[in-house]
Amino acid sequence: MNKKILVIDDEESVIWVVRKALEPIGYEVEARKNIRSGIKALDGFRLILLDLILPDGNGIDALKEIRVFNPDALVIIVTAHGKMESVIDAMKEGAYDYLEKPFDIEELKIVVEKAFKDLSIRDELLTLRQTKEESKTSQIIGKSHGMLKIFKEIGRVAPKDVTVLISGGSGTGKELVAKAIHNNSRRKFGPFIAINAASIPKELLEAELFGWEKGAFTGAHEKKEGKIQAASSGTLFLDEISELDINMQAKLLRFLQEQEYSPLGSNKIIKADVRIIGATNTNLKECVKKGQFREDLYYRFNVIEIKLPLLKERKEDIIPLARHFLKVSVKVFELPPKDFSKDAEKALIEYDWPGNVRELENTIKRASIFSKGSLIERRDLFANDYNSCSIKEFLEDKLKGFLNEMKRLENSNLYKTVISEVEKAIFSIVLKETGGNQVKTAKILGINRNTLSKKIKEYKLI
């Protein structure tokens, strides 16, 4: 970790003391004398010493800007006597610590060393968390124009601590986008908590969100924190918000406006420190028109909207996604190395994927397990789709086990047995489809009606 420190202070004596105290023990100190030049110099600094009173503005306002442009940095406030009210405000805005002028050099060293130690621990935790996330296949993969646009939007919105709405069809990866926003925000060291409004009974959703006190309702034998409290200092992802009933919408709106709530069965008001990201696979504007979703709540959520494309609209991403899912499946299921045949790749691209990325992932998982050999074929991908393979491939697959058994028997008349069984099955199926109409059956089969009559008698089909 670099040990670069930025000092934003207009007093030469303060800058001189900081350099004299810290540079001999390995720290690199740079200084700026106003907010404007300090904000421009933020990149690369993990620790900032910020004066509260500067020639071009207030240190509190500067702190807010620093939290936006360099959310990973720690900020130590520098203050003169009589400014403790401002220090309290600064700590509320996320300052790491404060130092009083004139400095005690030993105190300065202790505070700075503690800050870098905390940064180091934070980096280690983040690395462990990212490694864990990668093992859960939570990567967003795509080089299409639509996905590059999404990546840019994530980059723009992540540092700004505002509510975000993610819209897109089922299986397009809305939760992955929400995680990417969280992991690139100043809240990335906090928890990411997801809750699906459609999967929880409406009467229980309020309790899940806000928590409850002991005895708040029948069965509430002990106090329990809600998802909002669990997500404190992090991000709460609310999936399928269109499924919220009107009463719950009103309570959620009040929470978004006030950033405070009360657990069920309690009069205690709790201030929340959480970022809300919502998601929907329906058109919320249409829900508003139909009276199914509150207009004021819609505008609360729709501060920034990220619209995810369907998988069929980003076909150039299908093969990279499929290869990623195959690599993961081979590792997770401990399978030998596998790849896709050219025909399988063509089938993947041609298919419309109504279930989007989730359907693709599940298809690849299934194919990786059930495919034989090192190549995944078209028929392995779409086992239940008879149009996905030729008649030859279909028959080979279905007859393989039967033929292996027959080969063990001497004088089994293998050829005659197989032909007669297949023929009998074809005639039986088509007759059933036509309701026993022999004229239609003969036409479908492409044979003479007299030939059909003979086969019916031979196989005793009627």
NORBELMO-V408498 format. One record per residue. N is the residue number from 1. RES is the residue in three letters. OMEGA is omega as a letter, one per 40 degrees, with the letter a starting at -180 (* if undefined). Layout:
n=[N:N]
res=[RES:RES]
omega=[OMEGA:OMEGA]
This chain:
n=[1:2:3:4:5:6:7:8:9:10:11:12:13:14:15:16:17:18:19:20:21:22:23:24:25:26:27:28:29:30:31:32:33:34:35:36:37:38:39:40:41:42:43:44:45:46:47:48:49:50:51:52:53:54:55:56:57:58:59:60:61:62:63:64:65:66:67:68:69:70:71:72:73:74:75:76:77:78:79:80:81:82:83:84:85:86:87:88:89:90:91:92:93:94:95:96:97:98:99:100:101:102:103:104:105:106:107:108:109:110:111:112:113:114:115:116:117:118:119:120:121:122:123:124:125:126:127:128:129:130:131:132:133:134:135:136:137:138:139:140:141:142:143:144:145:146:147:148:149:150:151:152:153:154:155:156:157:158:159:160:161:162:163:164:165:166:167:168:169:170:171:172:173:174:175:176:177:178:179:180:181:182:183:184:185:186:187:188:189:190:191:192:193:194:195:196:197:198:199:200:201:202:203:204:205:206:207:208:209:210:211:212:213:214:215:216:217:218:219:220:221:222:223:224:225:226:227:228:229:230:231:232:233:234:235:236:237:238:239:240:241:242:243:244:245:246:247:248:249:250:251:252:253:254:255:256:257:258:259:260:261:262:263:264:265:266:267:268:269:270:271:272:273:274:275:276:277:278:279:280:281:282:283:284:285:286:287:288:289:290:291:292:293:294:295:296:297:298:299:300:301:302:303:304:305:306:307:308:309:310:311:312:313:314:315:316:317:318:319:320:321:322:323:324:325:326:327:328:329:330:331:332:333:334:335:336:337:338:339:340:341:342:343:344:345:346:347:348:349:350:351:352:353:354:355:356:357:358:359:360:361:362:363:364:365:366:367:368:369:370:371:372:373:374:375:376:377:378:379:380:381:382:383:384:385:386:387:388:389:390:391:392:393:394:395:396:397:398:399:400:401:402:403:404:405:406:407:408:409:410:411:412:413:414:415:416:417:418:419:420:421:422:423:424:425:426:427:428:429:430:431:432:433:434:435:436:437:438:439:440:441:442:443:444:445:446:447:448:449:450:451:452:453:454:455:456:457:458:459:460:461:462]
res=[MET:ASN:LYS:LYS:ILE:LEU:VAL:ILE:ASP:ASP:GLU:GLU:SER:VAL:ILE:TRP:VAL:VAL:ARG:LYS:ALA:LEU:GLU:PRO:ILE:GLY:TYR:GLU:VAL:GLU:ALA:ARG:LYS:ASN:ILE:ARG:SER:GLY:ILE:LYS:ALA:LEU:ASP:GLY:PHE:ARG:LEU:ILE:LEU:LEU:ASP:LEU:ILE:LEU:PRO:ASP:GLY:ASN:GLY:ILE:ASP:ALA:LEU:LYS:GLU:ILE:ARG:VAL:PHE:ASN:PRO:ASP:ALA:LEU:VAL:ILE:ILE:VAL:THR:ALA:HIS:GLY:LYS:MET:GLU:SER:VAL:ILE:ASP:ALA:MET:LYS:GLU:GLY:ALA:TYR:ASP:TYR:LEU:GLU:LYS:PRO:PHE:ASP:ILE:GLU:GLU:LEU:LYS:ILE:VAL:VAL:GLU:LYS:ALA:PHE:LYS:ASP:LEU:SER:ILE:ARG:ASP:GLU:LEU:LEU:THR:LEU:ARG:GLN:THR:LYS:GLU:GLU:SER:LYS:THR:SER:GLN:ILE:ILE:GLY:LYS:SER:HIS:GLY:MET:LEU:LYS:ILE:PHE:LYS:GLU:ILE:GLY:ARG:VAL:ALA:PRO:LYS:ASP:VAL:THR:VAL:LEU:ILE:SER:GLY:GLY:SER:GLY:THR:GLY:LYS:GLU:LEU:VAL:ALA:LYS:ALA:ILE:HIS:ASN:ASN:SER:ARG:ARG:LYS:PHE:GLY:PRO:PHE:ILE:ALA:ILE:ASN:ALA:ALA:SER:ILE:PRO:LYS:GLU:LEU:LEU:GLU:ALA:GLU:LEU:PHE:GLY:TRP:GLU:LYS:GLY:ALA:PHE:THR:GLY:ALA:HIS:GLU:LYS:LYS:GLU:GLY:LYS:ILE:GLN:ALA:ALA:SER:SER:GLY:THR:LEU:PHE:LEU:ASP:GLU:ILE:SER:GLU:LEU:ASP:ILE:ASN:MET:GLN:ALA:LYS:LEU:LEU:ARG:PHE:LEU:GLN:GLU:GLN:GLU:TYR:SER:PRO:LEU:GLY:SER:ASN:LYS:ILE:ILE:LYS:ALA:ASP:VAL:ARG:ILE:ILE:GLY:ALA:THR:ASN:THR:ASN:LEU:LYS:GLU:CYS:VAL:LYS:LYS:GLY:GLN:PHE:ARG:GLU:ASP:LEU:TYR:TYR:ARG:PHE:ASN:VAL:ILE:GLU:ILE:LYS:LEU:PRO:LEU:LEU:LYS:GLU:ARG:LYS:GLU:ASP:ILE:ILE:PRO:LEU:ALA:ARG:HIS:PHE:LEU:LYS:VAL:SER:VAL:LYS:VAL:PHE:GLU:LEU:PRO:PRO:LYS:ASP:PHE:SER:LYS:ASP:ALA:GLU:LYS:ALA:LEU:ILE:GLU:TYR:ASP:TRP:PRO:GLY:ASN:VAL:ARG:GLU:LEU:GLU:ASN:THR:ILE:LYS:ARG:ALA:SER:ILE:PHE:SER:LYS:GLY:SER:LEU:ILE:GLU:ARG:ARG:ASP:LEU:PHE:ALA:ASN:ASP:TYR:ASN:SER:CYS:SER:ILE:LYS:GLU:PHE:LEU:GLU:ASP:LYS:LEU:LYS:GLY:PHE:LEU:ASN:GLU:MET:LYS:ARG:LEU:GLU:ASN:SER:ASN:LEU:TYR:LYS:THR:VAL:ILE:SER:GLU:VAL:GLU:LYS:ALA:ILE:PHE:SER:ILE:VAL:LEU:LYS:GLU:THR:GLY:GLY:ASN:GLN:VAL:LYS:THR:ALA:LYS:ILE:LEU:GLY:ILE:ASN:ARG:ASN:THR:LEU:SER:LYS:LYS:ILE:LYS:GLU:TYR:LYS:LEU:ILE]
omega=[i:a:a:a:i:i:i:a:a:i:a:a:i:i:a:a:a:a:a:a:a:a:i:a:i:i:i:a:i:a:i:a:i:a:a:a:i:i:i:a:a:a:i:a:i:a:a:i:a:i:i:a:a:a:a:i:a:a:i:i:i:i:i:i:i:i:i:a:i:a:a:a:i:a:i:a:i:a:i:i:i:a:a:i:i:i:i:i:a:i:i:a:i:i:a:a:i:i:i:i:e:a:i:a:a:i:i:i:a:a:a:i:i:i:a:i:i:i:i:i:a:i:i:i:i:i:i:a:a:i:i:a:a:i:i:i:a:i:i:a:i:i:i:i:a:a:i:i:i:i:i:a:i:i:a:a:a:a:a:a:a:i:a:i:i:a:a:a:i:i:a:i:a:a:i:i:i:i:i:i:i:a:i:a:i:i:a:i:i:a:i:a:a:i:a:a:a:a:a:i:a:a:a:a:a:i:i:a:a:a:a:i:i:i:a:i:a:a:i:a:i:a:i:i:i:a:i:i:i:a:a:a:i:a:i:a:i:a:i:a:i:a:i:i:a:i:i:i:a:i:i:i:i:i:a:a:a:a:i:a:i:i:i:i:a:i:a:i:a:i:a:i:a:i:a:i:i:i:i:i:i:i:a:i:i:i:i:i:a:i:a:a:a:a:a:i:i:a:i:i:a:i:i:i:i:a:a:i:i:a:a:i:i:a:i:i:a:a:i:i:a:i:i:a:i:i:i:a:i:a:a:a:i:a:i:a:a:i:i:i:i:a:i:i:i:i:i:a:a:a:a:i:i:i:i:a:a:i:i:a:a:i:a:i:a:a:a:a:a:i:i:a:a:a:i:a:i:a:i:a:a:a:a:a:a:i:a:i:a:i:i:a:a:a:i:a:a:a:a:a:a:a:i:i:a:a:a:a:i:i:a:a:a:a:a:a:a:a:a:i:i:a:i:a:a:a:a:a:a:i:i:a:a:a:i:i:a:i:i:a:a:a:i:a:a:i:i:a:i:i:i:a:i:a:i:i:a:a:i:a:i:*]
